[in-house]
Amino acid sequence: MSHQPHHPTNRWLGAVTVILTLLGWSTVPLFLRELGERIDPWTNNGWRYGFSAMLWLPWIVWVWKSGRLRKGIWTSALWPSVANIFGQMCFTAAFVELDPGLVTFCLRTQLIFVAVMAWFMFPVERELMKTARYLVGVAMLIIGMAPVLLGGDVAWEGSNLLGIAYAMGSAVGYACYGIFVRKHMVHDHPITAFSVIAQETALGLLVLMLVFGRDRGGYVPQLSSSDLWMLGVSAIIGIAIGHVFYYTSIARLGVSVTSGVLQLQPFLVTIASERIFGETLTGMQWTGGVVAVIGAGVMLSAKGKGPRHVARAASETGD
């Protein structure tokens, strides 16, 4: 299906959806941080992904009834689903131990993990990763992340060390998720692929909630209406609708523009977190964060003769 990305109407739609994606995905860390005080991560994941999977189930049924659901797609989705489960587990747990801004800056490192995996799994990408532009971006990202992790008073003390470990684990999980989607589901429609992955991810997270969640997640209906509202909204804008806006933006604006705009997420999250939760980053951490995000942008803008799948996979964010 041709999207004609340069048509003015398509570009306006892309601009709207990428802004909505940025704003939506910037609120999710704030919701998770607030809900983390009352809802354990296992329960949070089980309810949010379970709800999102239910919203996308009709799409799968419609595609199946129309005869367009690829045979074997459920098997193909197993690897990306397992990676997504791991990434989601670490992502939600990180906000219990660490402030939202620092978590989202840590997640920029997933581009490095994507590059390492792509180097071994997709030889065609190696030419891109050998370019000077790409290597400069990698260096800037690594150099910038050092003061983000080391420059604050809280970064390596107590539970914050565990929070950073969770955030890094999430970056690894989401990097694997993007790589496995490319390897196993590259020929499927993006929305269909995500819908199938959402079902399998939800099933895994629901099982984990029943095993490890407080009261098997059964206490959620007794929460306050505001907590239930935040849980539902974060599921819709972070998972169910956020991914549709994301893929729509890619179709209308391209990978580089969409990914570049989404690099603003850590700054929006940190500014909001400072006002809501009192999170503060030192001047050194802010400087490092700026360098790291610019480095991520340089990586995403690198051009090679091969396809641009590395940038696309790396631009995924947490839900």
Contacts in CASP RR format, 6 or more apart in sequence:
PFRMAT RR
TARGET T0000
AUTHOR 0000-0000-0000
METHOD contacts of the structure
MODEL  1
MSHQPHHPTNRWLGAVTVILTLLGWSTVPLFLRELGERIDPWTNNGWRYG
FSAMLWLPWIVWVWKSGRLRKGIWTSALWPSVANIFGQMCFTAAFVELDP
GLVTFCLRTQLIFVAVMAWFMFPVERELMKTARYLVGVAMLIIGMAPVLL
GGDVAWEGSNLLGIAYAMGSAVGYACYGIFVRKHMVHDHPITAFSVIAQE
TALGLLVLMLVFGRDRGGYVPQLSSSDLWMLGVSAIIGIAIGHVFYYTSI
ARLGVSVTSGVLQLQPFLVTIASERIFGETLTGMQWTGGVVAVIGAGVML
SAKGKGPRHVARAASETGD
3 10 0 8 1.000
3 251 0 8 1.000
3 252 0 8 1.000
4 10 0 8 1.000
5 11 0 8 1.000
5 251 0 8 1.000
5 252 0 8 1.000
5 253 0 8 1.000
5 254 0 8 1.000
10 251 0 8 1.000
10 252 0 8 1.000
11 252 0 8 1.000
11 253 0 8 1.000
13 248 0 8 1.000
13 252 0 8 1.000
14 248 0 8 1.000
14 249 0 8 1.000
14 251 0 8 1.000
14 252 0 8 1.000
14 253 0 8 1.000
15 252 0 8 1.000
15 253 0 8 1.000
17 245 0 8 1.000
17 246 0 8 1.000
17 248 0 8 1.000
17 249 0 8 1.000
17 252 0 8 1.000
18 245 0 8 1.000
18 249 0 8 1.000
18 253 0 8 1.000
18 257 0 8 1.000
18 258 0 8 1.000
18 261 0 8 1.000
18 262 0 8 1.000
19 261 0 8 1.000
20 242 0 8 1.000
20 245 0 8 1.000
21 242 0 8 1.000
21 245 0 8 1.000
21 246 0 8 1.000
21 249 0 8 1.000
21 258 0 8 1.000
21 262 0 8 1.000
22 261 0 8 1.000
22 262 0 8 1.000
22 264 0 8 1.000
22 265 0 8 1.000
22 268 0 8 1.000
23 268 0 8 1.000
24 237 0 8 1.000
24 238 0 8 1.000
24 242 0 8 1.000
25 237 0 8 1.000
25 238 0 8 1.000
25 242 0 8 1.000
25 262 0 8 1.000
25 265 0 8 1.000
25 317 0 8 1.000
25 318 0 8 1.000
25 319 0 8 1.000
26 265 0 8 1.000
26 268 0 8 1.000
26 269 0 8 1.000
26 272 0 8 1.000
27 233 0 8 1.000
27 234 0 8 1.000
27 237 0 8 1.000
27 272 0 8 1.000
28 234 0 8 1.000
28 237 0 8 1.000
28 238 0 8 1.000
28 318 0 8 1.000
28 319 0 8 1.000
29 95 0 8 1.000
29 100 0 8 1.000
29 101 0 8 1.000
29 103 0 8 1.000
29 104 0 8 1.000
29 269 0 8 1.000
29 273 0 8 1.000
30 100 0 8 1.000
30 269 0 8 1.000
30 272 0 8 1.000
30 273 0 8 1.000
30 276 0 8 1.000
31 230 0 8 1.000
31 231 0 8 1.000
31 233 0 8 1.000
31 234 0 8 1.000
32 44 0 8 1.000
32 91 0 8 1.000
32 92 0 8 1.000
32 95 0 8 1.000
32 100 0 8 1.000
32 234 0 8 1.000
33 95 0 8 1.000
33 99 0 8 1.000
33 100 0 8 1.000
33 273 0 8 1.000
33 277 0 8 1.000
34 230 0 8 1.000
34 276 0 8 1.000
35 44 0 8 1.000
35 227 0 8 1.000
35 230 0 8 1.000
35 231 0 8 1.000
35 234 0 8 1.000
36 44 0 8 1.000
36 95 0 8 1.000
36 96 0 8 1.000
38 223 0 8 1.000
38 227 0 8 1.000
39 220 0 8 1.000
39 223 0 8 1.000
39 227 0 8 1.000
39 231 0 8 1.000
40 213 0 8 1.000
40 214 0 8 1.000
41 89 0 8 1.000
41 92 0 8 1.000
41 93 0 8 1.000
41 96 0 8 1.000
42 89 0 8 1.000
42 205 0 8 1.000
42 208 0 8 1.000
42 209 0 8 1.000
42 211 0 8 1.000
42 212 0 8 1.000
42 213 0 8 1.000
42 214 0 8 1.000
42 217 0 8 1.000
43 209 0 8 1.000
43 213 0 8 1.000
43 214 0 8 1.000
43 217 0 8 1.000
43 218 0 8 1.000
43 219 0 8 1.000
43 220 0 8 1.000
44 92 0 8 1.000
44 231 0 8 1.000
45 88 0 8 1.000
45 89 0 8 1.000
45 92 0 8 1.000
45 205 0 8 1.000
45 208 0 8 1.000
45 209 0 8 1.000
46 202 0 8 1.000
46 205 0 8 1.000
46 206 0 8 1.000
46 208 0 8 1.000
46 209 0 8 1.000
46 217 0 8 1.000
47 209 0 8 1.000
47 217 0 8 1.000
47 220 0 8 1.000
47 231 0 8 1.000
47 235 0 8 1.000
48 231 0 8 1.000
48 232 0 8 1.000
48 234 0 8 1.000
48 235 0 8 1.000
48 239 0 8 1.000
48 319 0 8 1.000
49 88 0 8 1.000
49 198 0 8 1.000
49 201 0 8 1.000
49 202 0 8 1.000
49 205 0 8 1.000
49 206 0 8 1.000
49 235 0 8 1.000
49 239 0 8 1.000
50 202 0 8 1.000
50 205 0 8 1.000
50 206 0 8 1.000
50 235 0 8 1.000
51 232 0 8 1.000
51 235 0 8 1.000
51 236 0 8 1.000
51 240 0 8 1.000
52 198 0 8 1.000
52 202 0 8 1.000
52 235 0 8 1.000
52 236 0 8 1.000
52 239 0 8 1.000
52 240 0 8 1.000
53 198 0 8 1.000
53 199 0 8 1.000
53 201 0 8 1.000
53 202 0 8 1.000
53 203 0 8 1.000
55 236 0 8 1.000
55 240 0 8 1.000
56 194 0 8 1.000
56 195 0 8 1.000
56 198 0 8 1.000
56 199 0 8 1.000
56 240 0 8 1.000
57 195 0 8 1.000
57 199 0 8 1.000
59 191 0 8 1.000
59 192 0 8 1.000
59 195 0 8 1.000
60 69 0 8 1.000
60 192 0 8 1.000
60 195 0 8 1.000
60 196 0 8 1.000
60 199 0 8 1.000
63 69 0 8 1.000
63 189 0 8 1.000
63 192 0 8 1.000
63 195 0 8 1.000
68 189 0 8 1.000
68 192 0 8 1.000
69 192 0 8 1.000
70 76 0 8 1.000
70 187 0 8 1.000
70 188 0 8 1.000
73 185 0 8 1.000
73 188 0 8 1.000
73 192 0 8 1.000
73 193 0 8 1.000
73 196 0 8 1.000
74 196 0 8 1.000
74 200 0 8 1.000
76 184 0 8 1.000
76 185 0 8 1.000
76 188 0 8 1.000
77 184 0 8 1.000
77 185 0 8 1.000
77 193 0 8 1.000
77 196 0 8 1.000
77 197 0 8 1.000
77 200 0 8 1.000
78 200 0 8 1.000
79 180 0 8 1.000
79 183 0 8 1.000
79 184 0 8 1.000
80 176 0 8 1.000
80 177 0 8 1.000
80 178 0 8 1.000
80 180 0 8 1.000
80 181 0 8 1.000
80 184 0 8 1.000
80 185 0 8 1.000
80 197 0 8 1.000
81 197 0 8 1.000
81 200 0 8 1.000
81 201 0 8 1.000
81 204 0 8 1.000
83 173 0 8 1.000
83 174 0 8 1.000
83 176 0 8 1.000
83 177 0 8 1.000
83 178 0 8 1.000
83 180 0 8 1.000
84 173 0 8 1.000
84 174 0 8 1.000
84 177 0 8 1.000
84 197 0 8 1.000
84 201 0 8 1.000
85 201 0 8 1.000
85 204 0 8 1.000
85 205 0 8 1.000
85 208 0 8 1.000
86 169 0 8 1.000
86 172 0 8 1.000
86 173 0 8 1.000
86 176 0 8 1.000
87 169 0 8 1.000
87 170 0 8 1.000
87 172 0 8 1.000
87 173 0 8 1.000
87 174 0 8 1.000
87 177 0 8 1.000
87 318 0 8 1.000
88 170 0 8 1.000
88 201 0 8 1.000
88 205 0 8 1.000
88 318 0 8 1.000
88 319 0 8 1.000
89 205 0 8 1.000
89 208 0 8 1.000
90 166 0 8 1.000
90 167 0 8 1.000
90 168 0 8 1.000
90 169 0 8 1.000
90 170 0 8 1.000
90 172 0 8 1.000
90 173 0 8 1.000
91 103 0 8 1.000
91 107 0 8 1.000
91 166 0 8 1.000
91 167 0 8 1.000
91 170 0 8 1.000
91 174 0 8 1.000
91 318 0 8 1.000
91 319 0 8 1.000
93 163 0 8 1.000
93 166 0 8 1.000
94 103 0 8 1.000
94 106 0 8 1.000
94 163 0 8 1.000
94 164 0 8 1.000
94 166 0 8 1.000
94 167 0 8 1.000
94 170 0 8 1.000
95 103 0 8 1.000
96 163 0 8 1.000
97 159 0 8 1.000
97 160 0 8 1.000
97 162 0 8 1.000
97 163 0 8 1.000
97 166 0 8 1.000
98 160 0 8 1.000
98 163 0 8 1.000
98 164 0 8 1.000
98 166 0 8 1.000
98 167 0 8 1.000
99 273 0 8 1.000
99 277 0 8 1.000
99 278 0 8 1.000
99 279 0 8 1.000
100 269 0 8 1.000
100 270 0 8 1.000
100 272 0 8 1.000
100 273 0 8 1.000
100 277 0 8 1.000
100 279 0 8 1.000
101 266 0 8 1.000
101 269 0 8 1.000
101 270 0 8 1.000
101 273 0 8 1.000
101 279 0 8 1.000
101 281 0 8 1.000
102 148 0 8 1.000
102 155 0 8 1.000
102 164 0 8 1.000
102 167 0 8 1.000
102 270 0 8 1.000
102 279 0 8 1.000
102 281 0 8 1.000
103 163 0 8 1.000
103 167 0 8 1.000
103 170 0 8 1.000
104 265 0 8 1.000
104 266 0 8 1.000
104 269 0 8 1.000
104 270 0 8 1.000
105 145 0 8 1.000
105 148 0 8 1.000
105 266 0 8 1.000
105 270 0 8 1.000
105 289 0 8 1.000
105 292 0 8 1.000
105 293 0 8 1.000
106 145 0 8 1.000
106 148 0 8 1.000
106 149 0 8 1.000
106 164 0 8 1.000
106 167 0 8 1.000
106 168 0 8 1.000
106 170 0 8 1.000
106 171 0 8 1.000
107 167 0 8 1.000
107 170 0 8 1.000
107 171 0 8 1.000
107 174 0 8 1.000
107 266 0 8 1.000
107 317 0 8 1.000
107 318 0 8 1.000
108 141 0 8 1.000
108 145 0 8 1.000
108 171 0 8 1.000
108 263 0 8 1.000
108 266 0 8 1.000
108 292 0 8 1.000
108 293 0 8 1.000
108 296 0 8 1.000
109 141 0 8 1.000
109 145 0 8 1.000
109 168 0 8 1.000
109 171 0 8 1.000
110 170 0 8 1.000
110 171 0 8 1.000
110 172 0 8 1.000
110 173 0 8 1.000
110 174 0 8 1.000
110 175 0 8 1.000
110 314 0 8 1.000
110 316 0 8 1.000
111 138 0 8 1.000
111 141 0 8 1.000
111 175 0 8 1.000
111 296 0 8 1.000
111 299 0 8 1.000
111 300 0 8 1.000
111 314 0 8 1.000
112 138 0 8 1.000
112 141 0 8 1.000
112 142 0 8 1.000
113 171 0 8 1.000
113 172 0 8 1.000
113 173 0 8 1.000
113 175 0 8 1.000
113 176 0 8 1.000
114 175 0 8 1.000
114 178 0 8 1.000
114 179 0 8 1.000
114 310 0 8 1.000
114 313 0 8 1.000
114 314 0 8 1.000
115 129 0 8 1.000
115 138 0 8 1.000
115 299 0 8 1.000
115 310 0 8 1.000
115 314 0 8 1.000
117 175 0 8 1.000
117 176 0 8 1.000
117 179 0 8 1.000
118 125 0 8 1.000
118 129 0 8 1.000
118 179 0 8 1.000
118 309 0 8 1.000
118 310 0 8 1.000
118 313 0 8 1.000
119 125 0 8 1.000
119 126 0 8 1.000
119 129 0 8 1.000
121 179 0 8 1.000
121 183 0 8 1.000
122 182 0 8 1.000
122 183 0 8 1.000
122 309 0 8 1.000
122 310 0 8 1.000
124 306 0 8 1.000
124 307 0 8 1.000
125 306 0 8 1.000
125 309 0 8 1.000
125 310 0 8 1.000
127 304 0 8 1.000
127 305 0 8 1.000
127 306 0 8 1.000
128 134 0 8 1.000
128 302 0 8 1.000
128 303 0 8 1.000
128 304 0 8 1.000
128 305 0 8 1.000
128 306 0 8 1.000
128 308 0 8 1.000
128 310 0 8 1.000
129 135 0 8 1.000
129 310 0 8 1.000
131 302 0 8 1.000
131 303 0 8 1.000
131 304 0 8 1.000
133 298 0 8 1.000
133 301 0 8 1.000
133 302 0 8 1.000
133 303 0 8 1.000
134 298 0 8 1.000
134 299 0 8 1.000
134 302 0 8 1.000
136 295 0 8 1.000
136 298 0 8 1.000
137 295 0 8 1.000
137 296 0 8 1.000
137 297 0 8 1.000
137 298 0 8 1.000
137 299 0 8 1.000
137 302 0 8 1.000
138 295 0 8 1.000
138 299 0 8 1.000
140 291 0 8 1.000
140 292 0 8 1.000
140 294 0 8 1.000
140 295 0 8 1.000
140 298 0 8 1.000
141 292 0 8 1.000
141 295 0 8 1.000
141 296 0 8 1.000
141 299 0 8 1.000
143 288 0 8 1.000
143 291 0 8 1.000
143 292 0 8 1.000
144 287 0 8 1.000
144 288 0 8 1.000
144 289 0 8 1.000
144 291 0 8 1.000
144 292 0 8 1.000
145 288 0 8 1.000
145 289 0 8 1.000
145 292 0 8 1.000
146 288 0 8 1.000
147 284 0 8 1.000
147 285 0 8 1.000
147 287 0 8 1.000
147 288 0 8 1.000
147 289 0 8 1.000
148 155 0 8 1.000
148 281 0 8 1.000
148 285 0 8 1.000
148 288 0 8 1.000
148 289 0 8 1.000
148 292 0 8 1.000
149 155 0 8 1.000
149 156 0 8 1.000
149 164 0 8 1.000
150 156 0 8 1.000
151 282 0 8 1.000
151 284 0 8 1.000
151 285 0 8 1.000
152 281 0 8 1.000
152 282 0 8 1.000
152 284 0 8 1.000
152 285 0 8 1.000
153 282 0 8 1.000
154 160 0 8 1.000
155 164 0 8 1.000
156 164 0 8 1.000
170 318 0 8 1.000
174 316 0 8 1.000
174 317 0 8 1.000
174 318 0 8 1.000
175 313 0 8 1.000
175 314 0 8 1.000
177 316 0 8 1.000
178 313 0 8 1.000
178 314 0 8 1.000
178 316 0 8 1.000
179 313 0 8 1.000
181 193 0 8 1.000
181 197 0 8 1.000
181 313 0 8 1.000
182 309 0 8 1.000
182 312 0 8 1.000
182 313 0 8 1.000
185 193 0 8 1.000
185 197 0 8 1.000
186 309 0 8 1.000
188 196 0 8 1.000
190 247 0 8 1.000
191 243 0 8 1.000
191 244 0 8 1.000
191 247 0 8 1.000
194 243 0 8 1.000
194 247 0 8 1.000
198 239 0 8 1.000
209 216 0 8 1.000
209 217 0 8 1.000
210 216 0 8 1.000
210 217 0 8 1.000
220 228 0 8 1.000
220 231 0 8 1.000
221 228 0 8 1.000
223 231 0 8 1.000
238 318 0 8 1.000
238 319 0 8 1.000
239 319 0 8 1.000
246 258 0 8 1.000
249 257 0 8 1.000
249 258 0 8 1.000
249 261 0 8 1.000
250 258 0 8 1.000
250 312 0 8 1.000
255 300 0 8 1.000
255 308 0 8 1.000
255 311 0 8 1.000
255 312 0 8 1.000
255 315 0 8 1.000
256 300 0 8 1.000
256 301 0 8 1.000
256 308 0 8 1.000
256 311 0 8 1.000
258 315 0 8 1.000
259 297 0 8 1.000
259 300 0 8 1.000
259 311 0 8 1.000
259 312 0 8 1.000
259 314 0 8 1.000
259 315 0 8 1.000
260 297 0 8 1.000
260 300 0 8 1.000
260 315 0 8 1.000
262 315 0 8 1.000
262 317 0 8 1.000
263 293 0 8 1.000
263 296 0 8 1.000
263 297 0 8 1.000
263 300 0 8 1.000
264 293 0 8 1.000
265 317 0 8 1.000
266 289 0 8 1.000
266 293 0 8 1.000
267 293 0 8 1.000
270 279 0 8 1.000
270 281 0 8 1.000
273 279 0 8 1.000
274 280 0 8 1.000
299 311 0 8 1.000
299 314 0 8 1.000
300 311 0 8 1.000
300 314 0 8 1.000
300 315 0 8 1.000
302 311 0 8 1.000
END
